[in-house]
Amino acid sequence: MEPEAMPQPRLHLNFLDGIRGLSAFYVVMYHIYHELTGYQHSHLGPSRLIFAMEKLFGWGGHDCVTVFICLSGFSLAIPLAKANYQNLAKTIEMKNYFIRRFLRIAPPYFVSIALIVGLALAFPILSHPTDTSWNNALPILDARSILFHITFIQALDPSQVFKISPQFWSIGTEAQLYIWLPFVIVPLALKRSISWALGAALLACLVVVQIKSIESACLHYVLTFTVGALAAHQVFSKPEGRERWKLPQIAIGVGLFVGTLAVAFLRHNSWAVRDIALTPFLGFGLYWLAKDHNPSGVIQAIRAFLGSRVIAFLGRISYSLYLVHYVLLALVHATLVSRGVSVHLTVLVLILGVPFLSILMAWIMQLLVEAPTINYAKRFRESNMSSQTAKGPVGI
């Protein structure tokens, strides 16, 4: 009698958490800077401090979302690549795959929505119009906006994309990208390798950048998500599953990539141009960091930094930090302004106090909401895997 297959532990790469943590923290500081722009040219404001914030945090917030999307594709593809895409029907297990993805992103997200609604009821000042980007979130207490968000379709409607909390647009986009993963995996499992998967992503990207009505959804991220998954394929799949590209394939790939960039540029979709141009660098960067053969001193140093205790902590709370920081920033700012606090003190509290408050709140949410649902999702996955025979591979 053959022994029962034991669930294979998921590979954990500490540097991935480090990248998530730094990216989430940068998003917090990016939003704080933009909350301060109204004071930038005021003779009452600490212009030098705000100028320093602009140089450090004034430009890359949206790029951090691109990093998140690439990391998502990379992380989801690792167990599949390590299993060499064997027994595809059991590997993907579509129903269980979507259940696990839902358990990963939905509970903290729904709790964040409830938190924002509760704060808006408790502190009416949060619903008052301001001269900041928080205005885009208003009205918070709107049933249609809440419905769009809990169904993850807010980014498909330009009138809803920034409601409730402006950064929530990316949650709906990522949820929709989960549907794309099987279209990446099937070509790899059929041994047609990365050229087919990348070609499909480029064609899909070329189509969506031409549709103005869904521009707010940033579905061009289908390319970024795919490149992340293909980077994992190149690192973790067996050598015989990796493709050596021939000149015609390279020419077609480059042509599609340049064509997609050109279409996005001609459609005046500046975010798509920026995201698409950044994507190859992110894919190569993840491949470079994850490749295990004799890492150089530079790679070892980067891995050590990204895996250090503080950065790893930020990585663990990164999703919760991304979700809760904006409403805390808006509430603190509105309260300080309403109480007539001086501009200098307001700026200092926003720069120093809001990150601390956001990290504290994110840590609490990670302990009470995110960690329990992650553990439940792991048990759910392991129970499904243990029911398979020894022939079954690791699932998503």
C-alpha positions in Angstrom: 0.0 0.0 0.0 1.4 3.4 -1.0 1.8 5.9 1.8 -0.6 8.9 1.7 0.9 12.0 0.2 1.6 14.7 2.8 0.9 18.3 1.9 3.9 20.0 0.6 4.9 23.2 2.5 4.6 26.4 0.6 7.9 28.1 -0.2 8.3 31.4 1.7 10.7 34.0 0.4 11.2 36.6 3.0 12.3 39.2 0.5 8.8 39.2 -1.1 7.3 40.3 2.3 10.0 43.0 2.5 9.1 44.4 -0.9 5.4 44.4 0.0 6.2 46.1 3.3 8.3 48.9 1.8 5.9 49.5 -1.0 2.9 49.7 1.4 4.8 52.2 3.6 5.8 54.2 0.6 2.1 54.4 -0.4 1.3 55.8 3.1 3.9 58.5 2.8 2.9 59.3 -0.7 -0.6 60.0 0.4 0.6 62.0 3.3 2.6 64.2 1.0 -0.4 64.8 -1.2 -2.4 65.7 1.8 0.2 68.4 2.5 0.3 70.0 -0.9 -2.1 72.7 0.1 0.5 74.0 2.5 3.4 73.8 0.1 3.3 77.4 -1.1 1.8 78.9 2.0 4.0 81.3 3.9 2.5 79.7 7.0 3.7 76.2 6.2 7.1 74.5 6.7 7.9 74.6 3.0 11.4 72.9 3.4 9.9 69.9 5.1 7.2 69.5 2.5 9.7 70.0 -0.3 11.8 67.1 1.2 8.6 65.0 1.4 8.0 65.8 -2.3 11.5 64.6 -3.3 11.2 61.4 -1.3 7.6 60.4 -1.6 5.9 62.7 -4.2 6.1 60.6 -7.3 5.9 56.7 -7.0 2.7 55.8 -5.2 1.0 54.4 -8.3 4.2 52.5 -9.1 3.9 50.7 -5.8 0.6 49.2 -7.0 2.4 48.0 -10.1 4.8 46.3 -7.7 2.0 44.7 -5.8 0.4 43.3 -9.0 3.7 41.8 -10.2 4.4 40.3 -6.8 0.9 38.7 -6.8 1.4 37.0 -10.1 4.9 35.8 -8.9 3.7 34.4 -5.6 0.7 32.6 -7.0 2.7 30.9 -9.7 5.5 29.6 -7.5 3.8 26.4 -6.2 2.5 25.6 -9.7 6.0 26.0 -11.2 7.5 23.9 -8.5 5.0 21.2 -9.2 5.9 21.4 -12.9 2.2 22.0 -13.7 1.4 18.2 -13.3 -2.2 17.0 -13.3 -3.5 20.5 -14.3 -7.2 19.9 -13.4 -6.3 19.1 -9.8 -3.6 21.7 -9.7 -5.8 24.6 -10.5 -9.0 23.3 -8.7 -10.8 26.5 -9.8 -13.5 26.5 -7.1 -11.0 26.0 -4.3 -8.6 28.5 -5.9 -11.2 31.3 -5.9 -12.3 30.4 -2.4 -8.7 30.8 -1.1 -8.2 34.0 -3.0 -11.5 35.4 -1.6 -10.4 34.4 2.0 -7.1 36.2 1.5 -8.3 39.6 0.3 -12.0 39.9 1.2 -12.2 39.7 5.1 -9.7 42.6 5.8 -11.2 44.6 2.9 -14.7 44.2 4.2 -13.7 45.1 7.7 -11.9 48.2 6.4 -15.1 49.3 4.6 -17.1 48.7 7.8 -14.4 50.7 9.7 -14.7 53.6 7.4 -18.5 53.6 7.5 -18.4 53.4 11.3 -15.9 56.3 11.5 -18.0 58.4 9.1 -21.0 57.8 11.4 -19.1 58.6 14.6 -17.1 61.6 13.2 -19.3 63.5 10.7 -16.3 65.7 9.9 -15.0 62.8 7.8 -17.8 63.3 5.4 -17.3 67.1 5.0 -15.8 68.2 1.7 -12.1 69.3 1.9 -9.5 70.7 -0.5 -7.7 67.3 -0.5 -8.0 64.1 -2.5 -10.2 62.7 0.2 -13.1 64.5 -1.6 -12.9 61.7 -4.1 -14.1 59.3 -1.5 -17.3 61.2 -0.7 -20.1 60.4 -0.1 -19.0 57.6 2.1 -22.4 56.6 3.3 -23.7 55.7 -0.2 -25.3 52.3 -0.7 -24.4 52.1 -4.4 -20.7 52.8 -3.6 -20.7 50.1 -0.9 -22.3 47.6 -3.3 -19.7 48.3 -6.0 -16.9 47.8 -3.5 -18.1 44.6 -1.9 -18.6 43.1 -5.3 -15.1 44.2 -6.4 -16.3 46.1 -9.5 -15.7 49.6 -8.3 -12.8 50.2 -10.7 -14.9 49.4 -13.7 -17.0 52.5 -13.1 -15.2 55.8 -13.2 -17.8 57.4 -10.9 -17.1 54.7 -8.2 -13.4 54.0 -8.6 -12.2 56.3 -5.7 -15.3 56.1 -3.5 -15.2 55.1 0.2 -11.4 55.3 0.2 -9.4 56.3 -2.9 -6.8 53.6 -2.7 -9.5 50.8 -2.8 -9.6 51.0 -6.6 -6.7 48.5 -6.8 -8.4 45.9 -4.7 -11.1 45.4 -7.4 -8.5 45.3 -10.1 -6.4 42.6 -8.4 -9.5 40.5 -7.7 -10.3 40.6 -11.4 -6.8 39.7 -12.3 -7.1 36.4 -10.3 -9.4 35.3 -13.1 -6.5 35.6 -15.6 -4.1 33.2 -13.8 -5.4 30.0 -15.5 -4.8 31.7 -18.9 -1.2 32.0 -17.9 -0.9 28.5 -16.5 -2.5 26.5 -19.2 0.1 27.4 -21.9 2.9 26.6 -19.4 1.3 23.3 -18.5 0.9 22.4 -22.2 4.7 22.9 -22.6 4.2 25.8 -25.0 6.0 27.8 -22.4 6.3 31.5 -21.8 6.0 32.8 -25.4 2.3 31.7 -25.6 1.4 33.0 -22.1 3.2 36.3 -22.7 1.7 36.7 -26.2 -1.8 36.2 -24.8 -1.1 38.8 -22.1 0.3 41.3 -24.6 -2.7 40.8 -26.9 -5.2 41.2 -23.9 -3.3 44.3 -22.8 -3.4 45.7 -26.4 -7.2 45.3 -26.4 -7.9 46.8 -23.0 -5.8 50.0 -23.4 -8.0 50.9 -26.4 -11.3 50.8 -24.3 -11.6 54.2 -22.8 -14.7 53.3 -20.7 -12.7 50.8 -18.5 -9.5 52.8 -18.3 -10.1 53.4 -14.6 -9.8 49.7 -13.9 -6.2 49.5 -15.1 -6.8 46.1 -16.7 -3.5 46.6 -18.6 -2.1 45.1 -15.4 -2.9 41.8 -17.0 0.6 42.1 -18.5 2.3 43.0 -15.2 0.5 40.0 -13.4 1.6 37.7 -16.2 5.2 38.8 -16.2 5.4 38.2 -12.5 4.0 34.7 -13.0 6.5 34.0 -15.8 9.4 35.2 -13.6 8.4 32.6 -11.1 8.2 30.0 -13.9 11.7 30.8 -15.0 13.1 30.5 -11.4 11.2 27.5 -10.0 10.1 25.2 -12.9 12.3 22.3 -14.1 15.0 23.3 -16.6 13.3 21.3 -19.4 10.1 23.4 -18.9 12.0 26.6 -19.7 11.9 28.0 -23.2 14.8 29.2 -25.3 13.4 32.0 -27.4 14.1 32.1 -31.1 14.5 35.3 -33.1 10.9 35.3 -34.6 9.4 34.9 -31.1 11.6 37.8 -29.8 10.6 40.0 -32.7 6.9 39.3 -32.2 7.1 39.9 -28.5 9.0 43.1 -28.8 6.6 44.2 -31.6 3.5 43.6 -29.4 5.1 45.3 -26.4 6.1 48.4 -28.4 2.7 48.4 -30.1 0.9 48.2 -26.8 2.9 51.1 -25.4 2.2 53.1 -28.6 -1.5 52.5 -28.4 -1.6 53.5 -24.7 0.4 56.7 -25.6 -1.9 57.6 -28.4 -4.9 57.0 -26.2 -3.4 59.5 -23.7 -3.4 56.8 -21.0 -0.3 57.9 -19.2 -0.7 55.4 -16.3 -0.8 52.5 -18.7 2.3 53.8 -20.5 4.1 54.1 -17.2 3.0 50.7 -15.8 3.7 48.8 -19.0 7.2 50.3 -19.3 7.9 49.4 -15.7 6.7 45.8 -16.0 9.8 44.2 -17.6 12.1 45.7 -15.0 9.9 44.4 -12.2 9.8 40.9 -13.7 13.6 40.8 -14.2 14.1 42.2 -10.6 12.1 39.4 -9.1 13.8 36.8 -11.2 17.2 38.3 -10.2 16.4 38.3 -6.5 14.8 34.8 -6.4 17.3 32.9 -8.5 19.1 30.6 -6.2 22.4 29.9 -8.0 25.4 31.3 -6.1 23.9 34.7 -5.2 26.4 37.5 -5.3 27.2 39.7 -2.3 24.8 42.4 -3.6 21.9 40.0 -3.9 22.6 38.5 -0.4 22.7 42.0 1.0 19.4 43.0 -0.6 17.8 39.8 0.6 19.1 40.3 4.1 17.8 43.9 4.2 14.3 42.9 2.8 14.2 40.0 5.3 15.2 42.0 8.3 12.9 42.1 11.3 11.5 45.6 10.9 11.0 45.3 7.1 9.5 41.8 7.5 7.0 43.2 10.1 5.9 45.8 7.6 5.5 43.0 5.1 3.2 41.1 7.4 0.9 44.0 8.0 1.3 45.5 4.5 -2.2 44.6 3.2 -3.9 46.0 6.3 -1.6 49.0 6.3 -2.7 49.7 2.7 -6.3 49.4 3.6 -6.6 51.5 6.7 -4.1 54.4 6.4 -6.0 56.7 4.2 -9.1 57.1 6.4 -6.9 57.7 9.4 -5.0 60.3 7.5 -8.2 62.1 6.4 -9.7 61.9 9.9 -6.6 63.2 11.7 -6.1 66.0 9.2 -9.8 67.1 9.3 -9.7 67.0 13.1 -6.6 69.2 13.4 -7.9 71.7 10.9 -11.3 71.9 12.6 -9.6 72.6 16.0 -7.5 75.4 14.6 -4.1 73.6 15.2 -1.2 75.5 13.7 0.1 74.6 10.3 3.5 73.6 11.5 2.1 71.2 14.2 -0.4 69.8 11.7 2.3 69.0 9.2 4.4 67.4 11.9 1.5 65.3 13.2 0.6 64.1 9.7 4.2 63.2 8.8 5.1 61.5 12.1 1.9 60.6 13.8 -0.2 59.2 11.0 2.4 56.6 9.9 2.6 55.4 13.6 -1.2 55.3 14.0 -1.6 53.5 10.7 1.0 50.9 11.5 -0.6 50.4 14.9 -4.1 50.0 13.4 -2.8 47.7 10.7 -1.0 45.5 13.3 -4.3 45.2 15.2 -6.2 44.3 12.0 -3.5 41.9 11.0 -3.8 40.1 14.3 -7.6 40.1 14.6 -8.7 39.7 11.0 -6.0 39.0 8.5 -4.0 36.3 10.4 -7.0 34.2 11.4 -8.4 34.2 7.8 -4.9 33.3 6.4 -4.7 30.4 8.9 -8.1 29.2 7.9 -7.2 29.4 4.2 -4.1 27.4 4.9 -6.1 24.7 6.8 -8.6 24.7 3.9 -5.8 24.2 1.4 -4.1 21.5 3.4 -7.3 19.6 3.9 -7.9 19.5 0.2 -4.3 18.5 -0.5 -4.4 15.7 2.0 -7.4 14.2 0.3 -5.4 13.8 -2.9 -3.3 10.7 -3.8 0.4 10.8 -3.8 0.2 11.7 -7.5 -1.5 15.1 -6.8 0.7 18.2 -7.0 0.7 21.3 -4.9 -2.3 23.5 -5.6 -2.5 27.3 -5.9 
